[in-house]
């Protein structure tokens, strides 16, 4: 291959020819493509900065059974303390016998009623079904014993049969309400910025 010098185009190799044919093979001109630009990363999409949030959930429990147990406890405390104060503590606990709401009481019976009522009130404030059932059963057992052995408690407690029936009814209400009344929950959620 001979090198030809063309002042306009510069030195280059003579184009190849096909043997036995004088025609020249035209060489392909190089395709000039634009040089790729330097790597530039694609910008990340605009993302809003996260705002710190917190979900505040508040709940309120409605325990209707505790309201009923608490009301019975307050009634027993009130009647028991009135009986104990009226009977007084300066003499024997079984004398004098006083009347409260038409039922006879001694100071001892008044203190027993006030004690059971206080336990029922504590159970209601703690919303404890088990505690309310337990003290309801204690009240019921005491009322049944008072019904069966009325003559034995006539002097020491002055417990009348009608009063024992009222105490038994209160005990049954406490136990049944604690076992059967469902409790309701109310939950509220809200989102707050931190």
C-alpha positions as CSV (number, residue, x, y, z in Angstrom):
1,X,0.0,0.0,0.0
2,X,1.4,3.3,-1.0
3,X,1.0,6.4,1.0
4,X,-0.2,9.4,-0.9
5,X,0.3,12.9,0.3
6,X,-2.5,15.3,-0.3
7,X,-1.7,18.8,1.0
8,X,-5.4,19.6,1.5
9,X,-6.2,16.4,3.3
10,X,-2.9,15.3,4.8
11,X,-1.1,12.0,4.5
12,X,-3.2,8.9,4.3
13,X,-3.0,5.4,3.0
14,X,-4.1,4.9,-0.6
15,X,-7.6,3.3,-0.7
16,X,-7.6,-0.4,-1.3
17,X,-8.5,-1.7,-4.8
18,X,-10.2,-4.9,-5.8
19,X,-7.7,-7.2,-7.6
20,X,-8.5,-7.4,-11.4
21,X,-10.6,-4.3,-11.2
22,X,-9.3,-0.8,-11.2
23,X,-12.1,0.7,-9.3
24,X,-11.3,1.9,-5.9
25,X,-13.1,0.8,-2.9
26,X,-14.4,3.8,-1.1
27,X,-13.7,3.7,2.5
28,X,-16.4,4.5,4.9
29,X,-16.2,7.9,6.5
30,X,-16.1,7.7,10.2
31,X,-19.4,8.8,11.7
32,X,-18.7,11.6,14.0
33,X,-20.9,11.3,17.0
34,X,-21.0,13.8,19.7
35,X,-18.9,12.8,22.6
36,X,-20.9,11.7,25.5
37,X,-21.0,14.2,28.3
38,X,-19.6,13.4,31.6
39,X,-21.8,11.3,33.9
40,X,-24.3,13.5,35.7
41,X,-26.6,11.7,38.2
42,X,-30.2,12.2,37.7
43,X,-31.5,14.5,40.4
44,X,-33.5,12.7,43.0
45,X,-37.2,13.5,43.1
46,X,-38.2,16.1,45.6
47,X,-39.4,14.4,48.7
48,X,-41.0,16.4,51.4
49,X,-39.2,16.1,54.7
50,X,-41.2,13.9,57.1
51,X,-42.9,15.7,59.9
52,X,-42.7,14.0,63.2
53,X,-46.2,13.0,64.2
54,X,-47.6,11.0,67.1
55,X,-50.9,9.3,67.4
56,X,-52.6,9.9,70.8
57,X,-55.2,7.4,71.8
58,X,-57.3,8.0,74.7
59,X,-59.8,5.6,76.1
60,X,-62.6,5.7,78.6
61,X,-64.0,2.7,80.3
62,X,-67.6,2.7,81.4
63,X,-68.2,0.1,84.2
64,X,-71.9,0.3,84.9
65,X,-71.5,-2.7,87.3
66,X,-69.0,-0.7,89.4
67,X,-71.5,2.3,89.7
68,X,-74.2,-0.1,91.0
69,X,-71.8,-1.9,93.4
70,X,-70.5,1.5,94.6
71,X,-74.0,2.8,95.2
72,X,-74.9,-0.2,97.3
73,X,-71.6,0.2,99.2
74,X,-72.3,3.9,99.9
75,X,-75.8,3.0,101.1
76,X,-74.5,0.3,103.5
77,X,-71.8,2.7,104.8
78,X,-74.4,5.4,105.4
79,X,-76.9,3.2,107.2
80,X,-74.1,1.4,109.2
81,X,-72.5,4.7,110.3
82,X,-75.8,6.2,111.3
83,X,-76.7,3.1,113.4
84,X,-73.3,3.1,115.0
85,X,-73.3,6.8,115.9
86,X,-76.9,6.6,117.2
87,X,-76.1,3.5,119.4
88,X,-72.8,5.1,120.6
89,X,-69.7,3.5,121.8
90,X,-69.6,4.4,125.5
91,X,-71.5,1.3,126.6
92,X,-71.8,-2.3,125.5
93,X,-71.9,-2.8,121.8
94,X,-75.2,-4.6,121.9
95,X,-77.1,-2.0,123.9
96,X,-78.9,0.3,123.0
97,X,-80.9,-0.9,120.0
98,X,-81.7,1.9,117.6
99,X,-83.8,2.2,114.5
100,X,-82.5,3.3,111.1
101,X,-84.9,3.3,108.1
102,X,-87.3,1.2,110.1
103,X,-84.8,-1.6,110.9
104,X,-83.3,-2.2,114.3
105,X,-79.5,-2.0,114.7
106,X,-76.9,-2.3,117.4
107,X,-73.5,-0.6,117.1
108,X,-72.0,-3.9,116.2
109,X,-74.4,-4.5,113.2
110,X,-73.8,-0.9,112.1
111,X,-70.0,-1.4,112.1
112,X,-70.4,-4.7,110.2
113,X,-72.6,-3.0,107.6
114,X,-70.3,0.0,107.3
115,X,-67.2,-2.4,106.9
116,X,-68.9,-4.5,104.1
117,X,-70.1,-1.2,102.4
118,X,-66.5,0.2,102.5
119,X,-65.2,-3.0,100.9
120,X,-67.8,-2.8,98.2
121,X,-67.0,0.8,97.6
122,X,-63.3,0.0,97.3
123,X,-64.1,-2.8,94.8
124,X,-66.2,-0.3,92.8
125,X,-63.5,2.3,92.7
126,X,-60.9,-0.3,91.7
127,X,-63.4,-1.6,89.0
128,X,-62.6,-5.1,90.3
129,X,-65.3,-7.6,89.5
130,X,-63.6,-10.4,91.5
131,X,-63.4,-8.2,94.6
132,X,-67.1,-7.1,94.2
133,X,-68.2,-10.7,93.8
134,X,-66.2,-11.8,96.8
135,X,-67.6,-9.1,99.1
136,X,-71.1,-9.6,97.7
137,X,-70.9,-13.3,98.6
138,X,-69.7,-12.3,102.1
139,X,-72.7,-10.1,102.5
140,X,-75.0,-12.7,101.1
141,X,-73.6,-15.4,103.4
142,X,-74.0,-13.1,106.4
143,X,-77.6,-12.4,105.4
144,X,-78.4,-16.1,105.0
145,X,-76.9,-16.8,108.4
146,X,-78.9,-14.0,109.8
147,X,-82.1,-15.4,108.3
148,X,-81.5,-19.0,109.5
149,X,-80.1,-18.1,113.0
150,X,-82.3,-15.0,113.6
151,X,-82.9,-15.9,117.2
152,X,-79.1,-16.2,117.9
153,X,-78.5,-12.7,116.6
154,X,-81.6,-11.1,118.1
155,X,-79.8,-9.9,121.1
156,X,-76.2,-9.1,119.9
157,X,-77.1,-7.6,116.5
158,X,-80.8,-6.9,116.8
159,X,-81.0,-8.2,113.2
160,X,-84.6,-8.4,112.0
161,X,-85.7,-11.0,109.3
162,X,-86.9,-8.2,107.0
163,X,-83.5,-6.5,107.2
164,X,-81.7,-9.8,106.5
165,X,-83.8,-10.2,103.4
166,X,-82.9,-6.6,102.2
167,X,-79.2,-7.4,102.8
168,X,-79.6,-10.7,100.9
169,X,-81.2,-8.9,98.0
170,X,-78.4,-6.3,97.9
171,X,-75.9,-9.2,97.9
172,X,-77.6,-10.9,95.0
173,X,-77.7,-7.7,93.0
174,X,-74.0,-7.1,93.6
175,X,-73.0,-10.6,92.5
176,X,-75.3,-10.7,89.4
177,X,-74.4,-7.2,88.3
178,X,-70.7,-8.0,88.6
179,X,-71.1,-11.3,86.7
180,X,-73.5,-10.2,83.9
181,X,-73.2,-6.5,83.1
182,X,-70.7,-5.9,80.2
183,X,-68.3,-3.0,80.3
184,X,-68.1,-0.6,77.5
185,X,-64.9,1.0,76.0
186,X,-64.7,4.2,74.1
187,X,-61.5,5.0,72.3
188,X,-60.5,8.2,70.6
189,X,-57.4,8.6,68.4
190,X,-55.9,11.9,67.0
191,X,-52.7,12.7,65.2
192,X,-50.5,15.5,66.7
193,X,-47.4,17.1,65.4
194,X,-44.5,16.4,67.6
